[in-house]
Amino acid sequence: MSSGRRFLILAGAAALLLFLWPGAWVSGAAVRKCPPFHLKTEDGKIINPLTGENADQPYSPRQTCGTCHNYEEITKGFHFQQGWDKIRDNFSLDKPWVLSDGMMGKM
């Protein structure tokens, strides 16, 4: 068997193995995920919808996510800021609950 043919067979086998290998196509960022966590209020209190504890309070991304993630850096990102300049009380006269075009925070 010629060395060129042997190389093609080995390269094909390696490509097939890479294609069939579980998780070979998943990037490192996709594999990492947040562990289970509690939603927290701005005061850092846990929101428990099952018992109703602090369930009437909005969750705080700063308190909830900022424990593990750099909240200050994330909030400076383009997609996080997108649409902030379009929020206004009279955005939709027929739907007063709509304050923007909905692009805020979307990717």
Residue pairs with C-beta under 8 A, 6 or more apart in sequence:
18 24
23 31
34 68
37 64
37 67
38 46
38 47
38 48
38 64
39 46
39 47
39 59
39 64
40 46
40 47
40 59
40 60
40 63
40 64
41 47
41 54
41 57
41 58
41 59
41 60
41 63
42 57
42 58
42 60
42 62
42 63
43 63
44 60
44 63
45 53
45 54
45 57
46 53
46 54
47 53
47 54
47 55
47 57
47 59
48 54
48 55
49 55
61 71
62 71
65 71
65 74
74 80
75 81
79 105
79 106
79 107
80 105
82 103
82 104
82 105
82 106
83 100
83 101
83 102
83 103
83 104
83 105
83 106
84 104
86 100
86 101
86 103
86 104
87 99
87 100
87 104
88 99
88 100
89 99
91 98
91 99
91 100
91 101
92 98
